[in-house]
């Protein structure tokens, strides 16, 4: 999967390794369980680190 999936907060959407795009423009790759998938909003300091989009980076062989 190469297309970005818009994310508006909530429970972790997958168990796979993902690449995420944060509200502040930073991109990161890691296991999905390593991220906080909730949204804090744009009116708080932590809101800059909200995940706004993700894509599955590598599917597991499990």
Residue pairs with C-beta under 8 A, 6 or more apart in sequence:
1 55
1 56
2 55
3 55
4 21
4 53
4 54
4 55
5 13
5 53
5 54
5 55
6 52
6 53
7 13
7 20
7 37
7 51
7 52
7 53
7 54
8 39
9 37
9 38
9 39
9 50
9 51
10 37
10 38
11 37
12 32
12 33
12 35
12 37
13 32
13 37
13 54
14 32
14 54
14 56
15 32
15 33
15 60
16 31
16 32
16 56
16 57
16 58
16 59
16 60
17 29
17 30
17 31
17 32
17 56
17 57
17 58
17 60
18 29
18 30
18 31
18 32
18 35
18 54
18 55
18 56
18 57
19 27
19 28
19 29
19 54
19 55
19 57
20 27
20 28
20 29
20 35
20 51
20 53
20 54
21 27
21 51
21 52
21 53
21 54
22 28
22 48
22 49
22 50
22 51
22 52
23 42
23 47
23 48
23 49
23 50
23 51
23 52
24 48
24 49
26 49
28 35
29 57
32 54
35 51
36 49
36 51
37 51
39 47
39 50
39 51
40 46
40 47
40 49
40 50
41 47
41 50
